[in-house]
Amino acid sequence: MGVQVLLAGVAAYVMRVNIPLALAGTLITNPFTAALIYPLEYQLGLFLVGPPEAAELEGYEGSLRAFLRYARPLWVGSFVCASVVAIATYGLVSLIWIGAKHASRPRS
């Protein structure tokens, strides 16, 4: 957590979009919501790619072994969730934007 704020800020700057809004959008994953979001994303990742094979973890111990055990399912689940939410949000904002433009047109 925290890295997404930096990445969103840099991406917003490069794309010349609203930086404060991009930063605020990253705050959905805070310590309170992360406790719900990350386990769900991990479970989705396990469903999609399964747990790592025992042979993949062979030779690793301690924190590195735990990281490798959880990393791939969490990354895959996070990527899928983020992609679905991003596409849905884009569609919703586009509909709202089109509706607002249509509503602001002068009527003849």
C-alpha positions as CSV (number, residue, x, y, z in Angstrom):
1,M,0.0,0.0,0.0
2,G,1.1,3.5,-0.7
3,V,2.9,2.7,-3.9
4,Q,-0.3,3.0,-5.9
5,V,-0.6,6.7,-4.8
6,L,2.8,7.5,-6.2
7,L,2.1,5.6,-9.4
8,A,-1.3,7.2,-9.9
9,G,0.3,10.7,-9.3
10,V,3.0,10.1,-11.9
11,A,0.6,8.6,-14.4
12,A,-1.9,11.5,-13.9
13,Y,0.9,14.0,-14.5
14,V,2.2,12.2,-17.6
15,M,-1.4,11.9,-19.0
16,R,-2.2,15.5,-18.0
17,V,-5.3,14.6,-16.1
18,N,-6.7,15.6,-12.7
19,I,-3.9,14.7,-10.3
20,P,-5.9,15.1,-7.0
21,L,-8.7,13.0,-8.4
22,A,-6.2,10.3,-9.4
23,L,-4.7,10.3,-5.9
24,A,-8.1,10.2,-4.2
25,G,-9.1,7.2,-6.4
26,T,-6.2,5.2,-4.9
27,L,-7.5,5.7,-1.3
28,I,-10.1,2.9,-1.7
29,T,-7.5,0.5,-0.5
30,N,-6.6,1.8,2.9
31,P,-5.9,-0.3,6.0
32,F,-9.6,-0.7,6.6
33,T,-10.8,-1.8,3.2
34,A,-7.6,-3.8,2.4
35,A,-8.5,-6.4,5.0
36,L,-11.6,-7.2,2.9
37,I,-10.3,-6.6,-0.6
38,Y,-6.9,-8.4,-0.5
39,P,-8.3,-11.8,0.7
40,L,-11.0,-11.7,-2.0
41,E,-8.5,-10.9,-4.7
42,Y,-6.2,-13.7,-3.4
43,Q,-9.1,-16.2,-3.5
44,L,-9.9,-15.1,-7.1
45,G,-6.3,-15.6,-8.0
46,L,-6.3,-19.0,-6.4
47,F,-9.3,-19.9,-8.5
48,L,-7.7,-18.7,-11.7
49,V,-4.1,-19.9,-11.3
50,G,-4.1,-22.1,-8.3
51,P,-1.5,-22.3,-5.6
52,P,2.2,-22.6,-6.5
53,E,3.5,-26.1,-6.8
54,A,5.6,-27.4,-3.9
55,A,8.6,-27.7,-6.3
56,E,8.4,-24.0,-7.1
57,L,8.8,-23.1,-3.4
58,E,11.6,-25.6,-2.8
59,G,14.8,-24.0,-1.6
60,Y,13.1,-20.9,-0.3
61,E,12.5,-20.3,3.4
62,G,10.9,-17.8,5.8
63,S,9.5,-14.6,4.5
64,L,10.6,-15.2,0.9
65,R,8.8,-18.5,0.8
66,A,5.6,-16.9,2.2
67,F,5.9,-14.1,-0.4
68,L,6.3,-16.5,-3.3
69,R,3.3,-18.6,-1.9
70,Y,0.9,-15.7,-2.0
71,A,2.3,-13.3,-4.7
72,R,1.1,-14.8,-7.9
73,P,-2.5,-15.5,-6.9
74,L,-2.8,-12.1,-5.3
75,W,-1.3,-10.3,-8.3
76,V,-3.5,-12.2,-10.8
77,G,-6.6,-11.6,-8.6
78,S,-5.8,-8.0,-8.2
79,F,-5.1,-7.5,-11.9
80,V,-8.4,-9.1,-12.9
81,C,-10.4,-7.1,-10.3
82,A,-8.7,-3.9,-11.2
83,S,-9.4,-4.5,-14.9
84,V,-13.1,-5.2,-14.4
85,V,-13.6,-2.2,-12.1
86,A,-11.6,0.1,-14.4
87,I,-13.7,-0.9,-17.5
88,A,-17.0,-0.7,-15.5
89,T,-16.0,2.7,-14.1
90,Y,-15.0,4.0,-17.6
91,G,-18.3,2.9,-19.0
92,L,-20.3,4.5,-16.1
93,V,-18.4,7.8,-16.3
94,S,-18.8,7.9,-20.1
95,L,-22.6,7.4,-19.7
96,I,-22.8,10.1,-17.1
97,W,-20.6,12.4,-19.3
98,I,-22.8,11.8,-22.4
99,G,-25.9,12.3,-20.3
100,A,-24.6,15.6,-18.9
101,K,-23.6,16.8,-22.3
102,H,-27.1,15.9,-23.7
103,A,-28.9,17.6,-20.8
104,S,-26.9,20.8,-21.2
105,R,-27.8,21.2,-24.9
106,P,-30.2,24.0,-25.7
107,R,-33.6,22.8,-26.7
108,S,-35.2,24.2,-29.8
